[in-house]
Each structure stands twice: as C-alpha cells, then as structure tokens.
Amino acid sequence: MIQIKAFHHVSIAITDLDKAKHFYGDILGFPELKRPDFDFPGAWYQVGEQQLHLIVYPEAKTLRSTSSIDTKDGHFAIRVKDYDETLRYLKEKNVAVLEKPFSQSGFAQIFCTDPDGNVIEFHVDQKERINHLKKKE
C-alpha cells in the first residue's frame, strides 16, 4: 500500500514564461520559489502548503488550444477563504471567469484560465459561503 503524506505539487506546461509569471505572480499573487537550475525554463510558486511548477514546453500534449473555460477539462483547484472577495479581485484584474456558486459538487466555484488556457478553479464550501452570506444580512 502507498502511504501518502501530502499532495506536493502540480506541474503544468506553458509556452510563454513572462506571460505566465505575470499571471501567477503579479495577478494571482502566488509567491515565487527558488527553482533548481534545470536545462529548461520554468518557475515554481507556493500555493498554500503545495507548489505549482510551470514548465515551458510548447510541444506538451496537455496544452489546450483555447482559452475558453471548460470545467470538465483538466484543471487544478485552489481552496480560498472568501468566494466573493476572490471573484471581485479576479474581475478587478480583468480575468475572465465562469461562476458556479451553486455547483452540484458542493463547492461554490470560480473558474478561469491562465495565458496558455490551463484551467484553474477557486472554490469554497457552499454551506460555509451560505452561512457567511446569512451573517452579513
């Protein structure tokens, strides 16, 4: 049996390091980590207790040919503290989003894509969000 300690990182392919670093570092605010001196370009970011590794690899089979937001396509999800604050922030930064506040998953979800079309989900527990909204009333 595999004894799991934690989920460590997700690696995604990108085509333009400068655009990706602007999106993940400047827009989303992920702290950049020191990365080993590999023989290929990329960047590493801290995302909560986990990491996101960007790899410049234009030949990757996982690159999407669209920036349309398809929630069934491969994606990674990030749990956030506040749905409405996250939504407001992304819209202020002119990030195109798809909102699913009452998803059957039980999560209130916000989907977007990075400059290469990689799908990202931000979410909170629906029940927690509903309780939070009731307290504001």
N, C-alpha and C positions, 0 to 999 in steps of 0.2 A: 504494500500500500504506500502511496505517496503521502508524506506528512507535510502539509502546507503550512508555512509560517506566515506568508503575506503575498499579496499581489504587488510586484515591484515596479514594473514599467510597461508602457505600451510604446512600440516603435511604429512610426508612420512614414511613408515615403512622401517627399516633397520635390518640387522642381526648382524653386527659387528661394534660396536661403534668406536673402534680405527681406523679401515679402513675408516669409513665414516668421522670421524673428520679429518683424514689426507687429504682426498679428498676435502672436503668442506672448511676446514680451511687452510691447507697448500698449496694445489694445486690451488683451485679456489680463495683463499684469502678472503673468507667471514669472517667478524668479528664475533667471538662467543659472545653470550649474556649470562648473568647470567640467570640460569634456576631455577625455583622452585624445591624444594627437593621432587619430586614425588616418588612414590614407584616403579618406573620402570626407567631404564636407557634411556638416550637420550641426545640431545644437541639442542640448539637454535642458529640460525645465523641471522644476519641482512643482508638483500638483498635490497639495495636501501631504500625505505620507508617501505618495507614489511619485513616479517620474514619467515624463513624456520625452521620448527620444525622437528627434527629427532627423531623417536621413535623406540627403539629396540623392535621388535615384530616379531620373526621368524614365528609365526603362521598366520600372516596377509594374507588375501586373495588377497591383492593388490601386493604382491611381485611377480616379474617376474622371471621365471626360466631360463632366458637367459640374456646375456649382448649384444645381437645383437640390433642394433639401428633400431627400428620400429617407424617411425614418426607418425603413426596412433594410437599408443598405448598411454595410459595416460601419460601426461608429464606436466611439468611447464616450462614457458618461461620467459627469462630474457632479457630485452632490454639493449643493450650495446652501447657504444659510437662509437666504431670502429670495423667493421666486420673483416678486415684484421689483425688488431692488436690482436683481440681475437683469431682468427684462428691460427695465428703464435704462440701465447702464449700457447694455448692448445697443439699444435703439439710439441713445445719445452718440454712440461711436459709429453710427450708420452701418451696423452689422445686420444683414438681412436675417430674420428669424422666422421660425414656424412655431407657433404656440400651441401646446396641447395641455391646458391646465386641468382637464378632467379626463386624462387618458385612462383606458381600462387597466393599465399597468399598476395603477395605484400611486403613480408619481405625477406631479404637476411638472410638465416637461417644456423646455425651450430648446429647439434645435437650430443650429447654424452650420455653416461650412467655413473652412479656412480658405486661403487663396488658391489651394490646389483642389478644392472640392471635398476634402476629408470632412465627414460629418461629425459634429460634436453635439452632445446632449448635456444640458444643465438641468438638474431637477431637485425637487424637494418632495417629501412625503405629502400626498394630497391631504390627508387628515390633519397633519400639522399646519399646513397652509390655511385650511378652512378654519381651524381653531384660532390661528393668528389673525385672520380677517375678522372673525367674530369679536375678538378682543378689541380691535380697532373701532368697532361700531359703538 
